[in-house]
């Protein structure tokens, strides 16, 4: 199975050399063994929701977690205020995913914080290539699944080299790997509560493992393996479960697809018996609804989980992922 190529608006820079735990030395910070805040809690700043969720689930009562990306804000387009920059510099631990949010990358580099965790170093990132519509099942997705076959403008904008896909949290297996790295980082930053962080990490990883099983079982038998989505964020999810993602836009949900891309998607929808065009809660649904109207398809939500709002189909990561599973089953014709 080959997954469609994702073309981010900014190329992914080299990973920060942070080691297995992605944590630099704690020396010289206010973190200490019991946290740097007046309340004794570890002050954690997360760049956006998926990392905020991990910090809250693993840290629980021992941490105070804030996020740079407010609910309802599209993370890719985040601009950081001077106040946020100052707040970032006061954190004991910073969690971010390099290349996803250029403004965050710059602020983190200038923050002076010693405990910086780059989630992009905690699980291998992949370049999701593009080829035909053949599917050999999930077990056939090795390195050959990431090949490139010259469809340079497939996602409606020009590009040079293919860049790595940052959306690792949409694959529960890879998200569990990130969780382990975040847990290890909190242990080092606050060794006095290391046993609790370890226990909480193990519990969260077990829940993510169970979620992976739900997706495997739930998407095993479907009438079609192809889905069309506004935001090409689901490459890891598609690869994990033997599906074929067709993104209207690339990694940036606000980029406009070319007329040629829209025509190509109409042909794909007909050939692959696609029933549904997915849109999301944080980005415009205009293009998705236009394509659906032109092809006589239905629309539904597939949430890339870059933030939670009152419009989200769930209150947290697990609830929204299970909503995504149900919507995929319905669209793909679960048997």
C-alpha positions in Angstrom: 0.0 0.0 0.0 1.3 3.4 -0.8 0.3 6.5 1.1 0.0 9.9 -0.5 2.9 12.3 -0.3 2.6 15.1 2.2 4.2 18.4 1.3 4.5 20.7 4.4 4.7 24.5 3.8 8.1 24.5 5.5 10.6 21.8 5.2 11.5 19.9 8.3 14.8 21.0 9.7 17.3 18.6 11.2 16.2 17.0 14.5 17.6 18.5 17.7 20.2 16.2 19.2 18.4 15.4 22.4 19.3 11.7 22.9 16.9 8.9 23.8 15.0 11.0 26.3 15.1 14.1 24.2 16.1 16.0 27.3 19.0 18.3 27.8 20.7 18.9 31.2 18.6 20.2 34.0 21.6 22.1 35.4 21.0 25.8 35.9 17.2 25.8 35.6 14.6 26.3 38.2 13.2 22.8 37.8 15.1 21.1 40.6 13.9 17.9 42.0 10.5 19.0 43.0 9.5 21.5 40.3 10.3 25.2 39.9 6.9 26.8 40.6 6.0 28.4 43.9 3.5 25.5 44.4 6.3 22.9 43.9 4.8 21.7 40.6 6.9 21.3 37.5 6.0 24.1 35.0 5.5 22.5 31.6 4.8 24.5 28.4 3.5 22.5 25.5 3.4 23.9 22.0 0.0 22.4 21.1 -2.7 20.0 22.2 -1.2 16.5 21.6 1.8 17.4 23.7 -0.3 19.2 26.3 -2.4 16.0 26.6 0.7 13.8 27.2 2.0 16.2 29.8 -1.3 16.3 31.7 -1.8 12.5 31.6 1.7 11.7 32.6 2.4 14.5 35.0 -1.1 14.6 36.7 -0.9 16.4 40.0 2.9 17.0 39.9 2.8 19.4 36.9 1.2 22.6 35.8 0.7 22.5 32.1 0.1 25.4 29.7 -0.1 25.5 25.9 1.0 28.1 23.3 -1.8 27.2 21.0 -5.2 28.2 22.4 -8.3 26.1 21.7 -9.7 26.9 18.2 -6.4 28.2 16.8 -5.0 26.4 13.8 -1.6 25.3 15.0 0.2 25.6 11.7 -0.5 29.4 11.5 0.3 30.2 15.2 2.0 33.5 15.9 3.5 33.9 19.3 3.0 37.1 21.4 5.7 38.7 23.4 3.9 37.6 26.5 3.9 34.0 25.4 7.6 34.3 24.6 8.3 35.5 28.1 6.1 32.8 29.6 8.0 30.2 27.5 11.3 31.3 28.9 10.1 30.8 32.4 9.0 27.1 31.9 10.8 24.3 33.6 10.2 22.0 30.6 9.2 22.8 27.0 7.5 20.2 24.8 7.3 21.0 21.1 7.4 19.3 17.7 10.0 20.9 15.5 8.9 22.0 12.0 5.1 21.9 12.7 5.0 25.5 14.0 7.8 27.7 12.7 7.0 30.5 15.2 7.4 28.0 18.0 10.7 26.7 16.6 12.1 30.3 16.7 10.8 31.1 20.2 12.1 27.8 21.6 15.5 28.4 20.1 15.7 31.8 21.8 14.1 30.8 25.1 17.2 29.7 27.0 15.2 26.9 28.6 17.4 23.9 29.4 14.8 21.2 29.4 13.5 21.1 25.9 11.8 18.0 24.4 11.4 17.8 20.6 8.8 15.2 19.9 10.2 14.7 16.4 13.2 13.0 18.0 11.1 10.5 20.0 9.8 8.4 17.1 11.1 8.0 13.6 9.5 10.5 11.1 8.7 9.3 7.6 8.3 10.9 4.2 4.9 9.7 2.9 5.3 9.1 -0.8 2.7 8.9 -3.6 2.1 6.3 -6.2 -0.9 4.3 -7.5 -4.0 3.1 -5.8 -3.0 -0.5 -5.2 -3.3 -2.0 -1.8 -1.6 -5.0 -0.4 -2.7 -4.8 3.2 -1.1 -3.3 6.3 1.6 -5.9 6.4 3.0 -4.8 3.1 3.9 -1.3 4.2 7.6 -1.2 4.6 10.1 1.2 3.3 8.9 0.6 -0.2 5.7 2.4 0.8 7.4 5.7 0.9 8.5 5.9 -2.7 8.1 8.9 -4.9 6.8 8.6 -8.4 6.9 12.2 -9.7 3.6 13.5 -8.7 5.1 16.8 -7.6 2.0 19.0 -7.7 -0.5 16.4 -6.5 -1.5 18.4 -3.5 -2.0 21.7 -5.3 1.2 23.5 -4.6 4.8 23.5 -5.8 7.5 21.9 -3.8 11.1 20.9 -3.8 12.4 18.0 -1.7 9.8 15.9 0.1 9.7 16.7 3.8 9.0 14.4 6.8 5.4 14.2 8.1 5.1 15.5 11.6 1.6 14.1 12.4 2.8 11.2 14.5 0.1 11.5 17.2 -2.6 10.2 14.8 -0.9 6.8 14.9 -1.5 5.4 18.4 1.7 3.3 18.2 3.9 6.2 17.4 2.1 8.4 19.9 2.9 5.9 22.5 6.6 6.2 21.6 6.4 9.9 22.1 4.6 9.4 25.4 7.5 7.2 26.6 10.0 10.0 25.7 7.9 12.7 27.5 7.6 10.5 30.6 11.4 9.9 30.6 11.9 13.7 30.3 9.6 14.5 33.2 11.4 11.9 35.3 14.7 13.6 34.7 13.4 17.1 35.3 11.6 16.0 38.5 13.3 12.9 39.9 11.5 13.1 43.2 8.3 12.0 41.4 10.0 9.7 38.9 8.1 6.6 40.1 4.7 8.3 39.5 5.7 9.6 36.0 6.8 6.0 35.1 3.6 4.5 36.4 1.4 7.1 34.6 3.4 6.6 31.4 2.9 2.8 31.5 -0.9 3.3 32.0 -1.1 5.7 29.1 0.9 3.5 26.8 -1.4 0.6 27.7 -4.4 2.7 26.7 -2.8 3.7 23.4 -2.0 0.0 22.7 -5.7 -0.8 23.3 -6.7 2.0 21.0 -4.5 0.6 18.3 -6.2 -2.7 18.6 -9.6 -1.0 18.2 -8.4 0.6 15.0 -6.9 -2.6 13.7 -10.1 -4.6 14.3 -12.4 -1.8 13.2 -10.7 -1.2 9.9 -9.8 -4.8 9.0 -12.7 -5.4 6.6 -14.0 -2.4 4.6 -15.5 -2.0 1.1 -12.9 0.5 0.1 -9.5 1.5 1.5 -9.3 5.0 0.1 -10.5 8.2 1.9 -10.3 11.8 0.9 -9.6 14.5 3.5 -9.1 18.3 3.4 -5.9 18.2 5.4 -3.3 15.5 4.5 -2.5 14.8 8.1 -3.4 11.1 8.2 -0.4 9.5 6.5 0.7 7.6 9.6 -2.8 6.5 10.4 -3.4 5.3 6.8 -0.1 3.4 6.7 -0.7 1.8 10.1 -4.1 0.4 9.1 -3.6 -0.3 5.4 -5.6 2.7 4.1 -4.9 5.1 1.3 -5.1 8.8 2.1 -5.9 11.4 -0.6 -5.4 14.9 0.7 -7.1 17.8 -1.0 -4.4 20.0 0.4 -1.0 19.2 1.8 0.1 19.4 5.4 -1.1 23.1 5.5 -4.9 22.9 5.7 -5.2 26.4 4.3 -3.3 25.8 1.1 -5.5 26.0 -2.0 -5.5 22.9 -4.3 -5.1 23.4 -8.0 -7.9 22.7 -10.5 -5.9 19.7 -11.7 -5.8 18.3 -8.2 -9.6 18.7 -7.8 -10.1 16.9 -11.2 -7.8 14.1 -10.1 -9.7 13.6 -6.9 -12.9 13.3 -8.7 -11.4 10.5 -10.8 -10.0 8.8 -7.7 -13.4 9.0 -5.9 -15.1 7.3 -8.8 -12.4 4.6 -9.3 -12.0 3.8 -5.6 -15.7 3.9 -4.7 -15.2 6.7 -2.3 -18.4 7.8 -0.5 -17.2 10.6 1.7 -15.1 13.7 1.7 -13.7 14.5 5.2 -13.3 18.0 6.6 -12.1 19.1 10.0 -13.1 21.4 12.9 -10.2 23.9 12.9 -9.9 24.5 9.1 -12.4 25.8 6.5 -14.7 23.1 5.0 -15.3 25.1 1.8 -13.1 23.1 -0.5 -14.2 19.7 0.9 -17.9 20.7 0.5 -17.2 21.9 -3.0 -15.5 18.7 -4.0 -18.4 16.7 -2.4 -21.0 18.7 -4.3 -19.2 18.2 -7.6 -18.9 14.5 -7.2 -22.1 13.7 -5.4 -20.4 12.6 -2.3 -21.2 13.0 1.4 -19.1 14.9 3.9 -18.1 14.1 7.4 -15.5 15.0 10.0 -12.0 13.5 10.4 -10.3 15.4 13.1 -6.5 15.8 13.0 -6.6 16.5 16.7 -4.4 19.5 16.6 -6.7 21.2 19.2 -9.9 20.5 21.1 -12.9 22.9 21.0 -16.6 22.7 21.8 -17.1 21.6 18.2 -14.8 18.6 18.6 -16.4 15.2 18.5 -15.1 14.4 22.0 -13.5 16.0 25.0 -10.0 14.5 24.7 -7.6 12.6 22.5 -9.2 9.2 23.1 -12.8 10.3 22.5 -11.9 12.2 19.3 -9.9 9.3 18.0 -12.8 6.9 18.6 -15.1 9.3 16.8 -12.6 9.3 13.9 -12.7 5.5 13.8 -16.5 5.4 13.7 -16.5 8.0 10.9 -13.9 6.1 8.9 -15.8 2.8 9.3 -19.0 4.5 8.0 -17.2 6.1 5.1 -15.2 3.1 4.1 -18.1 0.7 4.3 -17.1 -1.4 7.3 -18.2 -5.0 6.9 
